[in-house]
Amino acid sequence: MTIVIAIDGPAGSGKGTIAKKISSFYNFPHLDSGILYRSVAYLCHKSGEKIFDEKNVLRYAQNLNLDNIDIDKLRTENIDEISSKISSFSSLRESLKTFQLNFKKIHSDKSGIVVDGRDITTVIFPDAEIKFYITASLKDRANRRFEELVLNNSKIDKKLVIKELQKRDQRDMERSTAPLKIAKDAIVIDTSNLTIEEVNSKVQREIEKVIK
Ligand code: DC
C-alpha cells in the first residue's frame, strides 16, 4: 500500500520545504503541485497571449511535460500572479488532477508519496492517510517570499510583496473551484515562530503515529 502524505497551505507557509524534507527522510517521492500550475502559467506567458483563454490554457496542461520546463524560471512575481489567476479554471484543475492521481499510480511500488499544494487534502487526495495544513502569519510569509525573490531581483519592494501575497491569498482562498481551506481532518501547524527543524519534528511525530 502507498500512503499519501497530503500538505496544503498558503504561499510562503513553508509547506514546500517541509514536503521536501519529509520526502527525503522517508524516501517517498514528492510532487509539488504548484510546479504544475506554474509550468502552465510559464507556457502561457511565453506564448505572448495577454488575456488567457481557458481552452488554450487547458491545451498546455494536457501536453504538459515537466522534462521540458526550466524549473528555475518558475519562481518569479510574474509567474506567481499568472499561476494564481489561471488556477481558477476548472478544466485546468481537472486536467492537473489526472496528472496528480497518476503520480500516485506510477509510484504504487513505493510505501508512500508526499504531495503539497492548495487542494491536496480536500480535492485531490481527500482520503490521504495523513493531512497537514501548514500556515504562518502574513508578515512571516512575506519575509520568506521576499528573501526568495531577492535572489533573482535585487530591486524588489517589500511592501509590494506583502500586497501581492494578500491578493494571491484572496484569489486562492476565494475561488469557487477547489479553494484553499483547512480539511476537517488536517493537522494544522503555524510555522510563524518555529524553526524548520521544529516544524519538521512535529510533522515527523505525526507521521510516525500513522506508519508505525
Ligand atoms: O504553491 P505555489 O505558490 O507554487 O503555487 C502557485 C499557484 O498555483 C498558487 O497561487 C495557486 C496555484 N495552485 C493551486 O491552485 N492548487 C495547487 N494544488 C497548487 C497550486
Boltz pocket constraint, residues with backbone or C-beta under 6 A from the ligand:
constraints:
  - pocket:
      binder: B
      contacts: [[A, 9], [A, 11], [A, 33], [A, 34], [A, 35], [A, 37], [A, 38], [A, 79], [A, 80], [A, 83], [A, 84], [A, 87], [A, 116], [A, 117], [A, 118], [A, 119], [A, 120], [A, 168], [A, 172], [A, 178]]
      max_distance: 6.0
